[in-house]
Amino acid sequence: MNIHFIAIGGSAMHNLAIALHKQDHHVTGSDDEIFEPSKGRLAKYNILPQSIGWNENRIHDDLDIIILGMHARENNPELLKAKELGIKIYSYPEYIYQATRNKTRVVIGGSHGKTTITSMILHVCGQLNKKVDYMVGAQLEGFEVMVKLTDDAEFAILEGDEYLSSPIDRRPKFHLYKPDIALLSGIAWDHINVFPTFDNYVEQFSIFVNLIEPNGSLIHFEGDKEIKSIVSQSTNEIDFIPYNTPTFEIKNGQTIITIEDVAYPLNIFGKHNLQNLLGAMYVCNQMGISTEDFMKAIQSFSGASKRLELLQKNEQAVIYKDFAHSPSKLKATTSALKEQFPNRELIACMELHTFSSLNQTFLNQYDGAMKSADKAFVYFSPEAIKHKKLDMLSPSQVKASFNTDNVEVFTESTELLARLKDIKFKERNLLLMSSGNFGGINVDDLAKELINKLS
């Protein structure tokens, strides 16, 4: 087919474009901005647009379909031309559904843990040589492309994002996948720019549960009261399979989990990760993978990229980075590292970077989110607030929202960097949490420098 991507530069969109190119479809695309790594990866496959910007002349009768990304606007000239010519227009999730409609679709949803759980399932399938199609929103280590679509795989593993599908389709992405096997990890208010109230946000997950195919199954974390309420009220005729925190212990800095009376040492840690593991195991059980095979395979799993990812360590300190930015993720990640190394001081550093986190209405959700840390550094950029056209925040307002005495607030990345470099990380651990880059700090170089000081 001849396929054109409007807004090809997105993290998900460019992966799908590459996947379809590798299937020998003729792929073209456009965007008004394309950054790395999307830019380099599209160039590698010769599908990087020759010029940046929109051009309605790219839209013609020879195109079979258009795939429309969320980054475009409703009045996009290419979109208007496609409508005028009557070319079939798919949103990203619509196309994924069409490509997997004859497969058993496994959809991983929830406000947190989606990428990790999806990564665990893909890791186990890879270890067991089980062929699956997949779509993951984040770039995972060991995967060249985060979308795989084939003719012969029985299962399609899809990360189910609750954000909107396209500028002309305001449904959450995960409403379009109609899973046979689904998982919900937890519900914590996010995307305040799209779902202005918590009740409206929760409603999207209720709709998702009712869209699971008849005789399908929902694996769900029973420790989440919103999910428990949704499950109790659902009339969908599916199997409901709860999971919780498995039995575990920490010995010499390593977590050992016990499943069916067998102890398995792991490379990952933290209650949230162990809950994710149990959910992933139940999903794999539904796919025909035994508990024993799953547990043997998962022991070599070291974590999803940017999710509690180890940067540097020695005998005196460890430094991790994490994608965490929402209150629930901060709390879970900070607690996990403190519990794993209870005798070391923990310095946790996070960036308020997303639309929700920089919104005054949402800010109080961070109450107590970093109380597990001995010292908590919070950074935000006033320029980012201006760019997002939000009301300005003050450092005192941000400190008050976290509501713990351990918090220091920074608005200059140079000051934050100097503060971190001034600390001697002997019997201290550092956790860096952001979906951005702390105003331009290279965290990999910083981690090396801090650890080298101890040599």
Secondary structure, DSSP 8 states (H G I E B T S, - for coil): -EEEEETTTSHHHHHHHHHHHHTT-EEEEEBS---TTHHHHHHHTT-S-SSSB--GGG--TT--EEEE-TTS-TT-HHHHHHHHHT-EEEEHHHHHHHHHTTSEEEEEESSSSHHHHHHHHHHHHHHTT--EEEE-SS--TT-S-SEE--SS-SEEEEE---SEEETTEEEEGGGSS--SEEEE-------TTT--SHHHHHHHHHHHHHTS-TT-EEEEETT-HHHHHHHHH----SEEEEE---EEEEETTEEEEEETTEEEE-S--SHHHHHHHHHHHHHHHHTT--HHHHHHHHTT----TTSSEEEEE-SS-EEEEE---SHHHHHHHHHHHHHHSTTSEEEEEEEE-STTTT-HHHHGGGTTTTTTSSEEEEEE-HHHHHHTT-----HHHHHHHHT-TTEEEES-HHHHHHHHHTS--SSEEEEEE-SS-TTT--HHHHHHHHHHTT-
